């Protein structure tokens, strides 16, 4: 271990999902759901709301993965990890929006590649200026 970790200093890596890129409060989720704009794919709904100029710029992500679609926590966590990783890779190209990725259908069978491509496709639609 290096000295900075022993001294109690926290370092944020390039692979982190920092707090300023997450939707945390219930009000944040409610405002995005209340805006009623969404894009649908086979298994997901991507709700979005453009952020106003007074807010801090940059995209933020919230995740909703219901237990009724994926019973095992391992599977729910997999979907969350895939979503966070794709968001991290695309964050610099995303416009200033609040996004909520919601699992809307049970994936049968649970295929990591298919889900990953689906998430990447939805986030890719948020890069284009016409939405």
One Martini backbone bead per residue (centre of mass of N, CA, C, O) as a GRO file, in nm:
protein
  131
    1UNK     BB    1   0.097   0.035   0.018
    2UNK     BB    2   0.047   0.354   0.010
    3UNK     BB    3   0.063   0.649   0.188
    4UNK     BB    4  -0.214   0.780   0.104
    5UNK     BB    5  -0.394   0.544   0.203
    6UNK     BB    6  -0.292   0.543   0.498
    7UNK     BB    7  -0.379   0.855   0.549
    8UNK     BB    8  -0.691   0.869   0.418
    9UNK     BB    9  -0.685   0.919   0.126
   10UNK     BB   10  -0.884   0.987  -0.154
   11UNK     BB   11  -0.901   0.827  -0.467
   12UNK     BB   12  -0.993   0.895  -0.798
   13UNK     BB   13  -1.062   0.715  -1.052
   14UNK     BB   14  -1.131   0.670  -1.394
   15UNK     BB   15  -1.348   0.422  -1.301
   16UNK     BB   16  -1.549   0.582  -1.167
   17UNK     BB   17  -1.874   0.676  -0.996
   18UNK     BB   18  -1.949   0.965  -0.933
   19UNK     BB   19  -2.172   1.161  -0.764
   20UNK     BB   20  -2.211   1.381  -1.006
   21UNK     BB   21  -2.320   1.118  -1.202
   22UNK     BB   22  -2.566   1.082  -1.005
   23UNK     BB   23  -2.870   0.972  -0.901
   24UNK     BB   24  -3.010   1.017  -0.567
   25UNK     BB   25  -3.261   1.163  -0.537
   26UNK     BB   26  -3.599   1.149  -0.553
   27UNK     BB   27  -3.640   1.417  -0.709
   28UNK     BB   28  -3.473   1.338  -0.954
   29UNK     BB   29  -3.647   1.102  -1.043
   30UNK     BB   30  -3.921   1.252  -1.060
   31UNK     BB   31  -3.839   1.459  -1.280
   32UNK     BB   32  -3.787   1.248  -1.501
   33UNK     BB   33  -4.058   1.096  -1.496
   34UNK     BB   34  -4.233   1.365  -1.533
   35UNK     BB   35  -4.130   1.437  -1.829
   36UNK     BB   36  -4.199   1.187  -2.032
   37UNK     BB   37  -3.922   1.080  -2.155
   38UNK     BB   38  -3.860   0.801  -2.389
   39UNK     BB   39  -3.672   0.504  -2.463
   40UNK     BB   40  -3.706   0.200  -2.643
   41UNK     BB   41  -3.644  -0.139  -2.591
   42UNK     BB   42  -3.659  -0.461  -2.530
   43UNK     BB   43  -3.562  -0.422  -2.196
   44UNK     BB   44  -3.568  -0.098  -2.205
   45UNK     BB   45  -3.580   0.225  -2.039
   46UNK     BB   46  -3.502   0.570  -2.134
   47UNK     BB   47  -3.497   0.827  -1.932
   48UNK     BB   48  -3.530   1.192  -1.990
   49UNK     BB   49  -3.361   1.515  -1.902
   50UNK     BB   50  -3.302   1.829  -1.946
   51UNK     BB   51  -3.074   2.051  -1.835
   52UNK     BB   52  -3.029   2.335  -1.688
   53UNK     BB   53  -2.809   2.600  -1.669
   54UNK     BB   54  -2.788   2.611  -1.345
   55UNK     BB   55  -2.679   2.350  -1.363
   56UNK     BB   56  -2.467   2.112  -1.368
   57UNK     BB   57  -2.281   1.989  -1.597
   58UNK     BB   58  -2.381   1.696  -1.729
   59UNK     BB   59  -2.429   1.369  -1.691
   60UNK     BB   60  -2.680   1.156  -1.536
   61UNK     BB   61  -2.733   0.845  -1.345
   62UNK     BB   62  -3.001   0.609  -1.323
   63UNK     BB   63  -3.125   0.305  -1.157
   64UNK     BB   64  -3.371   0.038  -1.254
   65UNK     BB   65  -3.388  -0.292  -1.094
   66UNK     BB   66  -3.614  -0.523  -1.074
   67UNK     BB   67  -3.709  -0.811  -0.900
   68UNK     BB   68  -3.936  -0.919  -1.096
   69UNK     BB   69  -3.720  -0.973  -1.337
   70UNK     BB   70  -3.472  -1.021  -1.119
   71UNK     BB   71  -3.416  -1.225  -0.857
   72UNK     BB   72  -3.116  -1.213  -0.870
   73UNK     BB   73  -2.865  -1.012  -0.755
   74UNK     BB   74  -2.650  -1.084  -0.963
   75UNK     BB   75  -2.817  -0.989  -1.210
   76UNK     BB   76  -2.872  -0.698  -1.124
   77UNK     BB   77  -2.570  -0.620  -1.095
   78UNK     BB   78  -2.492  -0.669  -1.387
   79UNK     BB   79  -2.670  -0.450  -1.512
   80UNK     BB   80  -2.543  -0.217  -1.355
   81UNK     BB   81  -2.253  -0.253  -1.455
   82UNK     BB   82  -2.309  -0.218  -1.756
   83UNK     BB   83  -2.428   0.067  -1.734
   84UNK     BB   84  -2.189   0.212  -1.597
   85UNK     BB   85  -1.976   0.147  -1.811
   86UNK     BB   86  -2.114   0.279  -2.055
   87UNK     BB   87  -2.137   0.557  -1.927
   88UNK     BB   88  -1.836   0.605  -1.880
   89UNK     BB   89  -1.751   0.581  -2.187
   90UNK     BB   90  -1.985   0.817  -2.280
   91UNK     BB   91  -1.988   1.079  -2.105
   92UNK     BB   92  -1.824   1.291  -2.284
   93UNK     BB   93  -2.068   1.276  -2.521
   94UNK     BB   94  -2.283   1.360  -2.344
   95UNK     BB   95  -2.534   1.538  -2.263
   96UNK     BB   96  -2.713   1.752  -2.054
   97UNK     BB   97  -2.846   1.492  -1.853
   98UNK     BB   98  -3.104   1.300  -1.721
   99UNK     BB   99  -3.081   0.949  -1.646
  100UNK     BB  100  -3.295   0.648  -1.678
  101UNK     BB  101  -3.242   0.307  -1.631
  102UNK     BB  102  -3.496   0.064  -1.716
  103UNK     BB  103  -3.620  -0.233  -1.645
  104UNK     BB  104  -3.902  -0.375  -1.857
  105UNK     BB  105  -3.788  -0.677  -1.900
  106UNK     BB  106  -3.739  -1.009  -1.918
  107UNK     BB  107  -3.444  -1.171  -1.967
  108UNK     BB  108  -3.456  -1.434  -2.218
  109UNK     BB  109  -3.185  -1.491  -2.174
  110UNK     BB  110  -2.905  -1.401  -1.992
  111UNK     BB  111  -2.725  -1.171  -2.201
  112UNK     BB  112  -2.457  -0.976  -2.192
  113UNK     BB  113  -2.422  -0.878  -2.488
  114UNK     BB  114  -2.709  -0.782  -2.545
  115UNK     BB  115  -2.731  -0.580  -2.310
  116UNK     BB  116  -2.486  -0.409  -2.386
  117UNK     BB  117  -2.588  -0.319  -2.669
  118UNK     BB  118  -2.851  -0.191  -2.572
  119UNK     BB  119  -2.729   0.024  -2.389
  120UNK     BB  120  -2.544   0.155  -2.600
  121UNK     BB  121  -2.774   0.237  -2.794
  122UNK     BB  122  -2.928   0.425  -2.603
  123UNK     BB  123  -2.691   0.617  -2.535
  124UNK     BB  124  -2.632   0.692  -2.835
  125UNK     BB  125  -2.903   0.857  -2.870
  126UNK     BB  126  -2.799   1.090  -2.663
  127UNK     BB  127  -2.586   1.227  -2.858
  128UNK     BB  128  -2.781   1.329  -3.035
  129UNK     BB  129  -2.936   1.648  -3.097
  130UNK     BB  130  -3.257   1.573  -3.158
  131UNK     BB  131  -3.334   1.488  -2.840
   0.00000   0.00000   0.00000
